[in-house]
Amino acid sequence: MGNIVAKFGGSSLCDAGQFRKVRNILAMDARRIFIVPSAPGRRFDKDDKVTDLLYAMHRQHRDGGDWQATFQRVAERYLSIARELALKTDLEEQLNRIRLDVENGADEDYCASRGEYLNGLLLSDYLGFTLIDPKDYIFFTAQGTFDSERTNTALSRRLEGAPNAVVPGFYGSLPDGRIHTFTRGGSDVTGAIVARAAGAELYENWTDVSGFLMADPRIVKDALPIQNITYRELRELSYMGATVLHEDSVFPVHRAGIPTNIRNTNHPEHCGTLITHQAESRDGNHVISGIAGRVGFSIISIEKAMMNSEKGFGKRVLQAVEEAGLSFEHLPTGIDTLCVVLETSQLAPVREHVISRIMELTAPDTLTIHDDLGLIATVGRGMVHNPGTAARLFTALSREHVNVRMIDQGSSELSILVGVDASDFEASIRAIYHEFVQ
């Protein structure tokens, strides 16, 4: 029987009531033996996340402010959980040690990491699981880069000897032993690291939503959930701005071939979204898996007769972009046209320089820039086997009188990317969604 690694986010462990829900979830499946907790999140609107308080505490100590009051707010969050659950952990001793470390100048990473550490301490006590401190098994190089192979070797050996364990998320250690954290959201990364090291059958990421939706609910009301999606589709949607897992947080499990299941702690009966390498079934009869997009792009359109026979033309265009320190988003081309899609905010400070360099290096017939562009990716493995998908998409946009500024489809046929005026962005997403989903 394979094991399951379950990561629980801040909203899933924000108070004692949520701790009880977590224990009930673990009792539903005996394979859930390795648990990765985040620090406590918000309990209600306008509440503070513990990690935010810890960052504020560090700044206040550094700047000579009243950090003790902030520390006391953090302490009370944990003390209230411990009291309500009647835990045996000597929390006062742990809090006093952290207070002393802060007084002695503990750095920001150490302060921020204590949120996960203390929550892991309480959760291991409550569940009767072993606590494994990630500082001893999750490693970074001296430059702060995650050392994946050293970590996987050490953590795998440690987990082999543990029938069950709690591994706090978000942090590890540098070669000199100092605490080092991942970027915000790093507990998701830790969860994936533990799943790979444990050779898990499944990695569960428990949060406060029942998986991913097929479109942004702020744009498409009552957007349907995604039941099954591949890692490749997820990457396409994430890149285009969908609020999904960060690529770093799925890479370890993706590499190891472990499925990821996004679940809702408050509705554990919901199957959530399952992310796999090869998803066999479709969600109903939907050709697409999801739609995502972003605004704030510019297109530099370069036209020159016989461009296709001019060797090195594209290279010289990209040379001008590279010299300005920019990275391009997309590069749609035609026989006599080449377009470079850039983020407007990055282009703006060097706009005139880039234009003059392209003119100097390529001598085009015309060069135009179109700003206020939105990019929309329609993603779905089902598009490969359904002729006429692109025709349906552009017909839907035509009905809404949307002027398509750019079209780009990769050779994998996994996604169709269109550029539209920012003023048409939301209407375009709704039109595509209703064409393929409702």
C-alpha positions in Angstrom: 0.0 0.0 0.0 1.5 3.3 -1.0 1.6 6.4 1.2 0.0 9.8 0.8 1.7 13.1 1.7 -0.8 15.7 2.7 0.1 19.4 2.8 -2.3 21.7 4.7 -2.4 25.4 4.0 -2.7 28.3 6.5 -6.5 28.5 6.3 -6.6 24.7 7.0 -4.7 25.2 10.3 -5.7 28.7 11.4 -7.3 27.6 14.7 -8.2 24.6 16.9 -11.4 23.9 15.0 -9.4 23.5 11.8 -6.9 21.2 13.5 -9.8 18.9 14.3 -10.9 18.9 10.7 -7.4 17.9 9.7 -7.3 15.0 12.1 -10.7 13.8 10.8 -9.3 13.9 7.2 -6.3 11.9 8.2 -8.6 9.3 9.8 -10.5 8.9 6.5 -7.4 7.3 4.9 -4.7 5.5 6.7 -2.2 6.1 3.9 -2.0 9.8 4.9 1.1 9.4 7.0 3.3 12.4 6.2 1.9 15.8 6.9 3.3 19.2 5.9 1.7 22.2 7.7 1.8 25.9 6.9 1.7 28.6 9.5 -1.8 29.7 10.7 -3.6 31.8 8.2 -6.6 34.2 8.6 -9.5 33.1 10.7 -11.8 35.8 9.4 -11.8 38.9 7.1 -9.2 41.4 8.2 -7.4 38.9 10.4 -3.6 38.7 10.1 -1.7 35.7 8.8 0.9 34.6 11.3 3.7 34.8 8.7 2.8 38.4 8.0 3.1 39.2 11.7 6.4 37.5 11.9 7.8 39.5 9.0 6.4 42.7 10.7 8.0 41.7 14.0 11.4 41.4 12.4 11.1 44.8 10.7 10.0 46.4 14.0 13.0 44.9 15.9 15.4 46.0 13.2 14.0 49.5 13.2 13.6 49.9 16.9 9.8 49.5 17.0 7.5 47.8 19.4 8.2 44.2 18.2 7.2 42.7 21.6 3.6 43.5 21.1 3.6 41.9 17.7 5.4 38.8 19.1 2.7 38.6 21.8 0.0 38.5 19.1 1.8 35.6 17.4 2.3 33.8 20.7 -1.4 34.1 21.6 -2.4 32.4 18.3 -0.5 29.3 19.2 -1.3 29.4 22.9 -5.0 29.5 22.1 -4.7 26.4 19.9 -2.7 24.6 22.5 -5.2 25.4 25.3 -8.3 24.4 23.3 -6.8 21.1 22.2 -5.2 20.4 25.6 -1.8 19.8 24.2 1.2 18.7 26.3 3.9 20.7 24.4 5.8 23.1 26.6 4.9 26.0 24.3 6.1 28.7 26.7 9.6 27.3 26.5 9.6 27.4 22.7 8.2 30.9 22.6 10.8 32.2 25.1 13.6 30.7 23.0 12.3 32.4 19.9 11.9 35.7 21.8 15.5 35.5 23.0 16.7 34.7 19.4 14.9 37.8 18.1 16.5 39.9 20.9 19.9 38.6 19.8 19.3 39.7 16.2 17.8 36.7 14.5 17.5 37.3 10.7 14.3 37.6 8.7 14.3 34.0 7.4 14.6 32.6 10.9 11.7 34.8 12.2 9.4 33.9 9.3 10.1 30.2 9.6 8.9 30.0 13.2 5.3 30.1 12.0 5.6 26.7 10.3 7.9 25.3 13.0 5.5 26.1 15.9 2.4 24.9 13.9 4.3 21.7 13.1 5.1 21.3 16.8 1.5 21.6 17.8 0.2 19.4 15.0 2.7 16.6 15.8 1.6 16.7 19.4 -2.1 16.6 18.5 -1.7 13.7 16.0 0.9 11.8 18.0 3.2 12.0 15.0 7.0 12.4 14.9 8.2 16.0 14.2 10.9 16.2 11.6 12.6 19.6 11.5 13.3 20.5 7.9 16.4 22.4 8.8 18.1 19.0 9.2 16.9 17.5 5.9 16.0 20.2 3.4 19.2 22.0 2.1 20.2 25.1 0.2 23.5 25.9 -1.3 25.6 28.8 0.0 24.0 31.0 -2.7 20.5 30.1 -1.5 19.6 27.7 -4.3 17.6 24.7 -3.3 19.9 21.6 -3.3 17.3 19.0 -4.6 19.4 15.9 -4.8 21.2 16.2 -1.4 17.8 16.9 0.1 16.1 14.0 -1.5 18.8 11.6 -0.4 18.8 12.7 3.2 15.0 13.1 3.6 14.3 9.8 2.0 16.5 8.0 4.5 14.8 9.8 7.4 11.3 9.1 6.2 12.1 5.4 5.8 12.4 5.1 9.5 9.2 7.0 10.4 5.8 5.3 10.4 4.3 8.8 10.3 5.7 12.3 10.6 4.9 16.1 10.5 7.4 18.1 8.4 6.9 21.9 8.7 6.8 23.7 5.4 8.6 26.8 4.0 12.2 26.4 5.2 15.4 24.4 5.3 19.0 25.4 6.1 22.2 26.8 4.5 25.5 24.9 4.7 26.4 26.9 7.8 23.3 25.8 9.5 21.3 29.0 9.3 17.6 28.9 8.5 16.7 29.7 4.9 13.2 30.0 3.5 11.6 29.4 0.1 9.6 32.3 -1.4 6.1 33.0 -0.1 4.0 29.9 -0.7 7.0 27.8 0.1 5.1 25.2 2.1 3.6 24.0 -1.2 7.2 23.4 -2.3 8.0 21.5 0.9 5.0 19.3 0.4 6.1 18.3 -3.1 9.7 17.7 -1.8 8.4 15.4 0.9 6.2 13.6 -1.5 9.1 12.9 -3.8 11.4 11.8 -1.0 8.7 9.5 0.4 8.0 7.9 -3.0 4.3 8.8 -2.4 1.5 7.3 -4.3 -0.3 10.7 -4.1 0.5 14.3 -3.0 -2.6 16.0 -1.6 -2.6 19.8 -1.2 -5.4 20.8 1.1 -6.6 24.4 1.1 -9.8 26.4 1.2 -11.0 25.9 -2.4 -12.3 22.7 -4.0 -9.7 22.6 -6.8 -9.2 24.8 -9.8 -11.9 26.4 -11.9 -12.1 26.5 -15.7 -12.0 30.3 -15.7 -11.5 33.2 -13.3 -14.8 33.4 -11.3 -14.5 37.2 -11.2 -15.0 37.2 -14.9 -17.1 34.1 -15.5 -19.8 33.6 -12.9 -20.3 30.0 -11.7 -17.2 28.7 -13.6 -17.1 25.0 -13.5 -14.4 23.1 -11.6 -11.6 21.2 -13.3 -11.7 17.6 -12.2 -8.6 16.3 -14.2 -5.7 18.2 -15.7 -2.2 17.3 -16.8 0.9 19.0 -15.5 1.5 20.4 -19.0 -1.9 22.0 -19.1 -1.4 23.3 -15.6 1.8 25.0 -16.6 0.1 26.7 -19.6 -2.7 28.1 -17.3 -0.3 29.1 -14.6 2.0 31.0 -17.0 -1.0 33.0 -18.3 -2.0 34.1 -14.8 -4.4 31.5 -13.5 -4.3 31.3 -9.7 -2.8 27.8 -9.5 0.2 26.2 -7.9 3.5 27.8 -8.6 5.7 25.8 -11.0 8.3 25.3 -8.2 5.7 23.7 -6.0 4.9 20.9 -8.5 8.2 20.2 -10.1 9.4 17.6 -7.6 6.3 15.5 -7.8 6.0 16.1 -11.6 9.6 14.8 -11.9 8.8 11.8 -9.8 5.6 11.0 -11.6 3.4 11.5 -8.5 -0.2 12.8 -9.1 -1.2 15.9 -7.1 -4.7 16.3 -5.7 -6.0 19.8 -4.8 -8.6 19.4 -2.0 -10.8 21.5 0.3 -10.3 21.0 4.0 -13.7 22.4 4.7 -15.4 20.1 2.1 -13.3 16.9 2.2 -16.1 15.0 0.4 -15.3 17.0 -2.8 -12.9 15.2 -5.1 -11.1 18.4 -6.0 -8.7 18.7 -9.0 -6.4 15.8 -9.9 -3.1 16.7 -11.7 -1.4 13.9 -13.5 1.1 13.2 -16.3 -1.5 11.6 -18.7 -5.1 12.2 -17.9 -7.2 9.6 -19.7 -10.7 11.0 -19.2 -12.2 14.3 -20.1 -14.4 16.4 -17.7 -17.7 15.6 -19.4 -17.7 16.6 -23.0 -15.5 19.7 -22.7 -12.9 20.1 -25.4 -11.0 22.6 -23.2 -9.6 22.3 -19.7 -9.4 25.9 -18.8 -9.0 29.6 -19.9 -6.5 32.1 -18.4 -5.1 35.4 -19.4 -3.4 38.6 -18.4 -3.4 42.2 -19.6 -0.5 44.6 -19.8 1.3 43.6 -23.0 2.7 45.4 -26.0 3.3 44.0 -29.5 6.2 45.3 -31.6 5.2 44.4 -35.2 8.0 44.5 -37.8 7.3 44.2 -41.5 9.8 43.8 -44.3 9.5 42.4 -47.8 11.4 39.1 -48.3 12.1 38.9 -44.6 12.0 35.1 -44.8 15.0 34.9 -47.1 17.1 37.4 -45.1 19.4 35.3 -42.9 19.7 36.3 -39.3 16.7 38.7 -39.4 15.0 37.2 -36.3 18.3 37.0 -34.4 19.0 40.7 -34.9 15.5 41.6 -33.7 16.0 39.5 -30.5 19.5 41.0 -30.1 17.9 44.5 -29.7 15.5 43.0 -27.2 18.3 41.3 -25.3 20.5 44.4 -25.2 17.7 46.2 -23.4 17.6 43.6 -20.7 14.2 42.3 -21.8 12.7 38.8 -22.2 10.0 38.3 -24.8 6.7 36.5 -24.1 5.9 35.3 -27.6 7.2 35.6 -31.1 4.4 35.1 -33.7 5.7 35.2 -37.3 4.6 35.4 -40.9 6.4 35.4 -44.2 7.1 39.1 -44.2 6.1 39.9 -40.5 7.7 39.2 -37.2 6.0 40.2 -33.9 7.6 40.4 -30.5 5.3 40.4 -27.4 6.6 42.1 -24.3 5.3 43.1 -20.9 4.5 46.8 -21.3 5.8 47.7 -17.8 9.2 46.3 -18.8 9.3 47.8 -22.2 8.3 51.3 -21.1 11.6 52.5 -19.7 13.6 51.4 -22.7 11.0 51.7 -25.4 12.7 54.3 -27.6 16.1 52.5 -27.3 14.5 49.2 -28.4 12.8 50.8 -31.4 15.9 52.6 -32.6 18.0 49.4 -32.3 15.6 47.3 -34.2 15.4 50.0 -36.9 19.2 50.1 -37.0 19.8 46.4 -37.1 17.0 45.3 -39.5 16.0 48.3 -41.6 12.3 47.2 -41.7 9.7 48.6 -44.1 7.4 49.4 -41.2 7.6 49.1 -37.4 4.5 49.6 -35.2 3.8 49.1 -31.5 0.4 48.2 -30.2 -0.1 48.7 -26.4 -2.9 47.8 -24.0 -3.0 44.2 -25.1 -4.5 41.3 -23.2 -3.3 37.7 -23.9 -5.7 34.8 -23.5 -4.7 31.1 -23.5 -7.4 28.5 -24.1 -5.9 25.2 -22.9 -6.9 21.6 -23.4 -5.5 18.3 -24.4 -8.9 17.6 -26.0 -8.2 20.2 -28.7 -5.7 17.8 -30.4 -8.5 15.4 -31.3 -11.3 17.8 -32.1 -11.2 19.4 -35.6 -12.6 22.9 -35.8 -11.6 24.0 -32.3 -9.8 27.1 -33.5 -12.8 27.9 -35.8 -15.2 27.7 -32.9 -13.0 30.0 -30.8 -12.7 32.7 -33.4 -16.4 32.5 -34.3 -17.2 33.1 -30.6 -14.9 36.2 -30.6 -16.4 37.4 -33.8 -19.9 37.3 -32.4 -18.7 39.6 -29.7 -17.1 41.9 -32.3 -13.7 41.4 -30.8 -10.7 42.4 -33.0 -8.0 39.7 -32.6 -4.6 41.4 -32.7 -2.5 38.2 -32.5 -2.8 34.5 -32.9 -0.3 31.9 -31.7 -0.7 28.1 -31.5 2.1 25.8 -30.4 2.9 22.7 -32.4 1.6 20.5 -29.5 -1.9 22.0 -30.1 -2.3 22.1 -26.3 -3.2 25.8 -26.3 -4.4 28.6 -28.6 -3.2 32.0 -27.6 -4.9 35.2 -28.8 -4.1 38.8 -28.2 -7.0 41.3 -27.9 -7.4 44.9 -26.8 -7.5 45.1 -23.1 -11.0 46.7 -23.3 -12.2 43.4 -24.9 -10.3 41.1 -22.5 -13.1 40.0 -20.1 -15.7 39.8 -22.9 -13.4 37.6 -24.8 -12.9 35.2 -21.9 -16.6 34.9 -21.4 -17.3 34.3 -25.1 -14.7 31.5 -25.3 -16.0 29.9 -22.1 -19.6 29.9 -23.1 -18.7 28.5 -26.6 -16.9 25.5 -25.1 -18.5 25.0 -21.7 -22.0 26.3 -21.5 
